[in-house]
Amino acid sequence: MYYELLELKIDYMKGEDLPPFVFDIYDVDKAFIGDDDTDYMGRCIVKLEDTAHKRITEETDSVDLKPETPKWHSIRYK
């Protein structure tokens, strides 16, 4: 199993309601000749309250804000 943490920076005011994040997931197979083969795997919709994240506080001195336990979300094709 493979998982990669991608940093997503958003500009919003504290307490402001945000719409859900919509991720379209693709798989790309690199081709030696011609164009790369891109396959659509599905879509994932994630609400902010359903994310696994660490909040930045004055006590946080670490640059690594990776959550201890990742939260997995369903990818749906339809």
C-alpha positions as a printed Julia matrix, in Angstrom:
78×3 Matrix{Float64}:
   0.0    0.0     0.0
   1.23   3.48   -0.82
   0.25   6.8     0.68
   1.66  10.25    0.14
   0.94  13.38    2.13
   0.29  16.43   -0.03
   0.12  19.83    1.61
  -3.01  21.8     0.8
  -2.87  25.46    1.77
  -6.11  27.41    1.79
  -6.81  31.03    2.68
  -9.82  31.42    4.93
 -10.94  33.21    8.06
 -11.17  31.19   11.29
 -14.76  30.11   11.89
 -15.68  30.55    8.22
 -17.64  27.67    6.68
 -15.82  26.01    3.82
 -17.35  23.91    1.05
 -16.18  20.29    0.87
 -12.95  19.48   -0.96
 -13.51  17.61   -4.23
 -10.64  15.42   -5.46
 -10.61  13.74   -8.87
  -8.22  10.78   -8.66
  -6.18   9.62  -11.67
  -3.61   6.91  -12.29
  -0.87   7.76  -14.8
   1.22   5.09  -16.5
   4.38   6.56  -18.04
   4.91   5.5   -21.65
   8.31   5.02  -23.25
   6.87   5.9   -26.65
   3.9    8.19  -27.23
   1.61   9.78  -24.69
   1.24   8.69  -21.07
  -1.8    6.53  -20.29
  -4.14   8.33  -17.87
  -6.96   6.43  -16.14
  -9.73   8.1   -14.16
 -10.16   6.18  -10.9
 -12.94   8.18   -9.26
 -13.9   11.15   -7.13
 -13.54  11.74   -3.41
 -15.5   14.41   -1.54
 -14.1   15.36    1.88
 -15.63  17.73    4.4
 -13.22  19.75    6.54
 -14.49  18.17    9.76
 -13.75  14.69    8.31
 -10.05  15.37    7.72
  -7.16  14.09    9.82
  -4.94  17.08   10.5
  -2.93  18.84   13.15
  -3.68  22.41   14.08
  -0.84  24.91   14.07
  -0.42  26.38   17.57
   2.25  28.39   19.33
   3.53  25.15   20.9
   3.96  23.51   17.49
   7.63  23.85   16.71
   7.81  20.96   14.25
   7.57  21.53   10.52
   6.1   18.03   10.13
   2.33  18.38   10.62
   1.63  14.86    9.37
  -1.19  13.3    11.44
  -0.3   10.27   13.55
  -3.05   8.21   11.92
  -4.13   8.94    8.33
  -7.88   9.01    7.68
  -8.94   7.12    4.57
 -11.85   8.32    2.4
 -13.89   6.4    -0.14
 -13.3    6.98   -3.85
 -16.44   6.54   -5.91
 -16.65   6.09   -9.64
 -20.31   7.11   -9.97
